[in-house]
Amino acid sequence: MEVKIERGNAEVTAFLIGRLDTPASLEVAPKINSLADDAGGTVVLDCKELDYISSSGLRLFLTVRKAAAAKGGRVIVRGMNPDIRNVFMMTGFLNLFEIQ
Amino acid sequence: MRKLRNLKALLLVFVAAIALEATAVVQFYYSQKGLREEAELRAEGELEATRYEIMDIIDQAEAAVRNSVWIAQWCLDNPDSLHRVCQRIVADNPVVAGSTIALVPGYRKDKPLFSPYAFKDTDGAIKVLSLATEEYDYPSQEWFKKPLELGEGYWSEPYVDEGGGEMLMTTYSLPLRDAKGTSAAVITADISLEWLKELVGRMNVYPNAFCTVSSREGHVMVSPPEERDPKSLVFNTSIARTGWAISLVIPESDIFGVLRRVGTIVGILQLIGLLIIILMLQSFIRGERRYRNLDKQRERIAGELQIATGIQMSMVPKTFPPFPERDDLDMAATIVPAKEVGGDLYDFFIRNEKLFFCVGDVSGKGVPAALVMAVTRTTFRNLSAREDSPGRIVRAMNDNLSAMNESDMFVTFFCGVLDLTNGHLRYCNAGHNPPLVLTDAMRDLPVEPNLPLGVLPGMEFKEQEMPFCFDDAIFLYTDGLTEAENAVHEQFGEDRMRDALHGRKSAQDHIDKVKGAVAAFVGDAPQSDDLTILFIHYVPSAHRLVLSNDIGQIPRLTAFVEEAVKMSKLPANAQGSLNLALEEAVTNVMLYAYPEGTEGSVTIDVGSTSRTLSFTITDSGKPFDPTAREEVDINAGVDERPIGGLGIHLIRQIMDDVRYERRGDKNVLILTKNY
């Protein structure tokens, strides 16, 4: 699992690459949690190369989303494959994020 | 049995005694009979000879008288000349000591009593005196009366001659008739009986034999000695003319003395012989008994050894398959002791999804080796109950065994720990021959040349490791296998062992084949070493996955689920969601079922029917029912959204049925997906 963060002028984009399962979530948690610092602005979670997500991964998404809610920022989830979209649907996360 | 033998022995002694005694009695009887007959012969001969001698003297006396009858008759007319006749009789006959011719009173008017008596006095001179005295009154004397009464010669009763030297005498008297046939006188001859004593005294046929002579009226002429044997044989003869009875008395002790002495000696010898027989029998019986006792002892030892074998065999796991509930392990083992109890051992058990196993060979054989084997096995169990590292187990075992090793016995030992969740094998070898690893090929497991256990305390034992893959097998053995010898002392060897191991079979079949090959090779040759084999075949099942409580093992779960979905009729796109459901359920167990920092395992079994695919997740952690958790509100806003609770929600969303059960000390969660 790899997480690449690109900080642009208008937004911060995190590219999530691989499988975000429980061990991976523990591994990348500090990196994703660091996005909370940018939560005042726009945070893009790029899922084009994300193959899989478990509830631990969802929890990381939720943490970022809660920070944004607190700071008045936006969180955009972009490029989900059908499986991940399905998980988002099942968990009501589709309603919590801006989906692109 | 023992009584019977004693009885038989007794009977034998009894029969021997009877036989000996019977022989002795028969012999004694016939000897005695012979001796008696001989004594009789000798006695009779002696008696007869003596009788003749007596008769001879008597004849001489009688003849002396008879020969003088005619001249006495002739002299009757001139009685005074009769004294010369008497003198002649005494002078001409040495045996005659005195002689008289006594006229019957009244035969001659002129000499109413007339009895001239001639005798030898002590000097040998012949003197004459008259017996016709008033004091003597010869007509009333026996020697005078009896022959006249009888009308024939008469021997008088013996008497002591008072005048003639106090000698015992007897007198032969013959009536004398004149020419007209009228009884005229009695003519006599006195003989001394002194010779008689001497004569019979010469009959010394036996040293203590003696003779008695008694007269017609019972007067004892020759008396027996004062001391005499009460048991004697008596032989009699008699002399009719004098009426004497002669008895030869022979004491039995004289006749049978020698025989009795010999008999006594023979008896004593027989007794000694019997005693020796009894002693020999006794010692024989005792020896027999000791032999039987030895037999009994041997039986008892054999029995005890059998019990010891039982105890020893009960120490090693010997129920196969040992873990029937597991399909990822196929194991079999055997010990063939060379003696009743041996010094080989193997052991294995599973703790926390780790298979602990070992094989060892104690130097030496029999009971001492078996005792060390028992200690080794106990130490292995004790240490591996809390220690996972084979290196540390072996090191601690070495310290233990060295500390108590006063008999200088050592143990070659191989200890392995196979992590059944991932096939990781760690092992430590203490001087044992390297096990064979059966993968695609067959090769020795590389082992460090560590010392055997029990040699030196404080030794380091290097631990080694090797990944153990699906379908790999390990074959552990003791040198009793490769060094099994046939009748011509060829060893079974590694090549034969490897040949026997070729091909893929169940663990038990492998062992049976190797054992069969060894048995066929050695034939009837007695084996000097124990033979031990442990075969472990690792076949982690596609249908079961066992994980430790380590999040890092999630990729193995993913692969497992992938395989399960592939094998099912579910569409490929179902894989992702099933993966997710399983991960959520298993992660939950890994993170929360066991107290933090402790090891635990979670087992995932997959099962399918024609319409369902179900996963059973089992753990031994604290009771926890994830289905009892309150449903998360997926429509809640961001701020109300709790961080947790999504896992079980996803599981419910993905699976068609979610059931929890508490089975014994296990949590069982069954997730089912319908086709």
Interface residues (C-beta under 8 A of the other chain):
Chain A: R19 D21 T22 P23 L26 Y52 I53 S54 S55 S56 L58 R59 L62 T63 R65 K66 A69 P82 D83 N86 V87 M90 T91 G92 N95 L96
Chain B: I551 G552 I554 P555 T558 N573 G576 S577 N579 L580 E583 E584 T587 I634 N635 A636 G637 V638 D639 R641 I643 G644 L646 G647 H649 L650 Q653 I654
